[in-house]
């Protein structure tokens, strides 16, 4: 038994060395955040099936007399002999990482190969391997729904359980079951459980490293967004693009940064600046495709970049479109001179930067339109952006970076959504109910991150999502309730939003169970600014003026309040956006 333990330890050590090398391969790293994609499952099946076949081939042969035969590669054995190997370890890890589909198919391939290896004997290995793959896959799937992987401890217990299942199959279905189990039980139970623990520890260590890197990058993104705002908001010009590109290169790990408009290179900082020159047309095939499709593209080689200049040092790139009003106005190009530096972290960073910079460009366009048109409605809408809310959100995200980088990343995207819809509302007199609800949800995500479980906001929308309404209609009422209705209360604070259709009209009701509004203030809310320590009512006055201006007096705010809470009703003509 000791000899078998030592021989199996060598096999487990080899598998773990291969696991360490695998985690350091950029291709495998790019698969981990995309487990829901069919292509990812296909590649993971290929990878883990290869590991499983290697485990079968490097197994230790056990003759019918319990003699051990160690060879470099065990391609076949007599039907009376058995193998001690690390197959169960690999199948278990495949399930924990890739889910039930990857685990089950990897188990099927490994089991079939094991039967062929034994000249058709012991077909029960097929069924046991499938069951092990499926069970471990379901365990992995339960963790993936929480956007995480099983801990090393859970992996060790799972590995122990899966090996125990394999032992039961051998005991019941193998001709020499009891004699074989006595020999291999302890070595295989201990080593395969230990190997599963170490394999998942290697993956977890990589993910923890990625998480730390994301946390640092989130902080840098906030700083970067603050620095680039003056330049992107002034529009895409050579001067502003050069300043922005210099700042982006400073705050990221990319070797070179390029910015284009829809036709020409505006700026290029770093290697390749001798031929990626401002005022020249876009030269790389990669950038041309992004301008045409409006979708981010990733290039992992010089050939994929498609630069026609011989000797170009740029070896990998991420090109993201800059989009304003659903139109591609330019691209942001981020390059590496070493393709191995390109990881999923950089791809996620690029996605976030695309949203932020596009929003900054849209902000500049909105400011320009405001100056040209001098539209009082746009100004009143823009005034609804609360600077205190913005700074509170930034402070919350900064604090979360130290404790929960994933939530900080998600809230940063919500903040981008919130201000993008603010800008959209500043340019339009009507948005869809679906867009309004997304705007409210973005606001609530940010607000509830500061005050977890303090508010409960419920939506009941029984209406076509394409119905149009003035921007911020529901958002102002929800925000007004959250800010003023629950003074001094830390729990049981509820806001309900009900949207229905009746007689060709859209009926909106926002109610709360707050402290109520003083009766002396009710006649004045929505009509003028009021003198109150709870607030001035400016937002309600602005909303009421917009509603009556667009639809007439019948659409004015109807406010009822008592000590049990406040109801605000709006009725506007129903109008559906045409597609």
Secondary structure, DSSP 4 states (H G I P E B T S, - for coil): -HHHHHHHHHHHHHHHHHHHHHHT-HHHHHHHTTTTSHHHHHHHHHHHHHHHHHHHHTPEEE-TT--EE--S------TT-EEE-SHHHHHHHHHHHH-HHHHHHHHHHHHHHHHHHTTT--THHHHHHHHHHHHHHHHHHHHHTTT----HHHHHHHHHHHHHHHHHHHHHHSTTHHHHHHHHHHHHHHHHHHHHHHHHHHHHHHHHHHHHHHHHHHHHHHHHHHHHHHHHTT-S-HHHHHHHHHHHHHHSS-SEEEEEESSBEEEEESTTTTTS-TTSBP--HHHHHHHHH-S-EEE-SHHHHT--STT----EEEEEEEEETTEEEEEEEEEESSGGG--HHHHHHHHHHHHHHHHHHHHHHHHHHHHHH--HHHHHHHTTS-HHHHHHHHHHHHHHTTT-HHHHHHHHHHHHHHHHHHHHHHH-S-EEHHHHHHHHHHHHHHHHHHSTTTEEEEEEEES-TTBEE-TTHHHHHHHHHHHHTTTT--S-EEEEEEEEEETTEEEEEEEE-SS---HHHHTTTTTS----SS---HHHHHHHHHHHHHH-GGGS-EEEEETTEEEEEEEEE--BPP-
